[in-house]
Each structure stands twice: as C-alpha cells, then as structure tokens.
Amino acid sequence: MAEQLIFIADDEDAIRRMLAQKLTKGWGYKIRSITSGESVLAALDDMPDLILLDIALKEMGGVETLRNIKQYAPDIPVIMLSAEGNNEAIVESIKLGATDYLIKPIDITKLDVSVRTALKLSKLSKELARLRESLVETASSGIMIAESREMQLVERLIGKVKDSEISVLITGESGTGKELVARAIHFTGKRRHGPFIVVNCAAIPAELMESELFGHERGAFTGAVQRSIGKFEQANGGTIFLDEIADLNLALQAKFLRVLQSKEFERIGGSDTLKVDVRVISATNRNLKDAVKAKQFREDIYYRLASFPIHLPPLRERGADIIQLAEHFLKRFSEELKIRVKGFTREALEAIYRYPWPGNVRELESAIKRAVLLADGDIITMQDLPLVAQPFKDASMELETEGKLFHDNKIVPLDRIKEQAVRRAVEITRGNLAQTARELDISRSTLYKLIERYEITV
C-alpha cells in the first residue's frame, strides 16, 4: 500500500500515541501528530489525505479549525474526535463538511471503517481535481493560443477576473470561442469546485425560458406534473453562463434583474423565495448598446452584465494565431480519429493563412477535422481543404525567405517557419524590437522569448 499522510490533531498525548501506533504499525499509514488547530492550518500545504481532528482543541477549537480547513482545502476529508455528549458541536461539524465523527474512547473497528471510507473519498476528490484540470485544459485549448497581442490581452483579462465575483460580458462574432472563455474563467477561478451551467437564450422558446431559468412547482401550468429545478438553482455555488443574452425575452428581463441584484427568485407557481450564490457570465454576438437604444434590452441589466467586458477578436484579426491553431487542431484530431497526419503542404498552409475564416475558430476547427478525415496520406493538401482552397488557388506564399524555405510539397516544421519569420523581421527592422513585435503581431515579451530560443543576434 502506498503511504497516505494522516494528520492527528489532538492535545491529549495518550490519544495521539494510541492513534499513531495503530495507524502506522497496524495499517501502514504515514502520521503527523499535531497539538493545535493553528498548527493544522500551518501544515495544510503538505496536503494530507485525511485529518483526525479533536473537537475540544484549546485556543482555536476543533469546529473553528474545521471551518478554516474547508475554506483553504475543501477536498481534504476530516473525521472529528469528540467526547460523549458533545452533540451540538458534532452537528455543527457535519454541517461544515466533516466526513464522520468518532466518540472517545475510540472503537478501533469503527476507526478502521471510518478511515478507510474517508481515504476513498480523498482518492475520489483527487481524481475529480485531475478531471477538473483536464477540463480546464480542454476548455482553454483552441482559444488560449495567444501569440497575437489581442489574445494575450484576453488571457490577461481572464487571469484578472477569474477569482472575482464581478459579472463578465463576453462579446465577439459567432465561433470566436466565447463559451471557452467562460469555462476558462470558471474552471481556473475560485468557483471551479462548483457547477458550471450553460443556458443558450436563443435556443429556448420564450414561453419556456422562465421555467428554464427559475424552475416551476408541480401544477404551476398545464403539463407541470412534477417540480422542476431551474438553471439558477442548479448553478448554486458555481457559475451560470448565459449565451446569446441579447435574445432574452424583454418581458422576462424584470425578473432576471431581480436575480442579478439580490440573487433571489421564486419558482413558477411557488411562494417560497429562494436565494442562490451564483456568478453570472454572459455572452453575445450582437451589440447590446444598440439593443438598449432600440428598447430591446434593459439598460439597467446591460450595465450590471457588462461590469467587466471581454471582447474576442475575429480570427481574421489574429494572424499570428492561425497557423498555430491549425497545427493544434491537426494534432488533436489525428490523435482522436487515430489517423496519422503529420503536416500540411505549402499550398494548404498558404490557404489556411490567407482564408478570412468568417466562421472563426469554430470553422477552422471543422475544416481541419474534415481535412484529417479526407487526407489520403499523411499530408493535408489543397484537395483536402476544398472550401478554404477555392478563392486562393493562385495565391503566392509570403512566408518564403532567403534560401527558399519552401520547395514544392516539402513539409516544413512550423517552428522553423516561426524562426525564419523572426530572423527576417529583425533584419528588416534593423533590430528595432518594438517595430519587430508590431510587424509580427506579437507582444514584446513573446518576441524576447523567441529571440532567446532561436539565439538571434540583435
């Protein structure tokens, strides 16, 4: 059995020694004995698999220590140790998230069962954390390709706002990745352990939207045969993402405003006022200011939603990202579809770079997936990109540099293309790095990293 770390926090020496002896020699766990709540909190960076915590600790009591543990590391299971008759503290501990409690003198059989159960929960929590990290990577991939200055700004804004409670409004054309940005904000922020609920306001009929958002009670209307929990209630403790918010029914916006202001609402047909802890992120491909002027969207709602705006530029304005995105999708779909495709021909790469991508990242993603499926060999050619290739059959590639970087259908590693582009730009600008960064459409910090990587003399 791999060693698992258990903290024993009790100010009675005899209890600590007895538990430590049983858990180490008897069951093979690694133990750290601790005498105070303050010391438990100071040692949490070592991320124990389990904490045995005495309710009656002096100074910072066990219940207060538990409350602090759950704020800092909510996934660490805690078993409370209590004397007989301390029922009120036990109930409070369970409410705060204690996994179990044991009454002193401690029954060894119950201790064994409780510890094993708690450690299984700890293992599941760690697996869930790894899944969350994977989800963050998936959510961010395809949009956090941030060579262009515009996307580096988006990346910085996400970092600034992820741990805040402020409402975020994401704007941009269809297919630019607005939901991916919302997911990145949620899954990298402090609410990542809570639910992430998506509502597409344009896809739900107006007459059903109120029930969808706020739920309904049984018998509230014809067909309401049972209680339904709405999206706001489902998102409690996490984030609700309202996509295409401009399509929200004007008649419903008053009730929606109340939720934004007070986080309170009633289900349809219900009299109980429900209060939720929800962060709101919204998105639209329309100009909400124009909708306000046209009396199609309430101004007071707009200003609450747009407290922190993030604009996603269209792909045609992200020239520095297009080739990298294409390479990212090529690798991803080659692995997912189990089709060995390793690169693009010169003409295919040129078409991808020059095409205006009216459907943005979503269109590029679909085009590369289709090309991987169509490819007869391990190279994507112009024939595999029919829609992309048509307007650019006679275009000439401008990435060619001294020494003929491209020759016929030879595949060239993208990193080499990047190196040649940076070297040539530094030469043309005579070492003016500010101008070089502007011409390459990248930030100066990215340029410095590339110069260092390729050992370019300035």
Secondary structure, 3 states (H helix, E strand, C coil): CCCCEEEEECCCHHHHHHHHHHHHHHCCCEEEEECCHHHHHHCHHHCCCEEEEECCCCCCCHHHHHHHHHHHCCCCCEEEEECCCCHHHHHHHHHHCCCEEEECCCCHHHHHHHHHHHHHHHHHHHHHHHHHHHHHHHHHCCCCCCCCHHHHHHHHHHHHHCCCCCCEEEECCCCCCHHHHHHHHHHHCCCCCCCEEEEECCCCCHHHHHHHHHCECCCCCCCCCCCECCHHHHCCCCEEEEECHHHCCHHHHHHHHHHHHHCEECCECCCCCEECCCEEEEEECCCHHHHHHCCCCCHHHHHHHCCEEEECCCHHHCHHHHHHHHHHHHHHHHHHHCCCCCEECHHHHHHHHHCCCCCHHHHHHHHHHHHHHHCCCCEECHHHCHHHHHHHCCCCCCCCCCCCCCCCCCCCCHHHHHHHHHHHHHHHCCCCHHHHHHHHCCCHHHHHHHHHHCCCCC
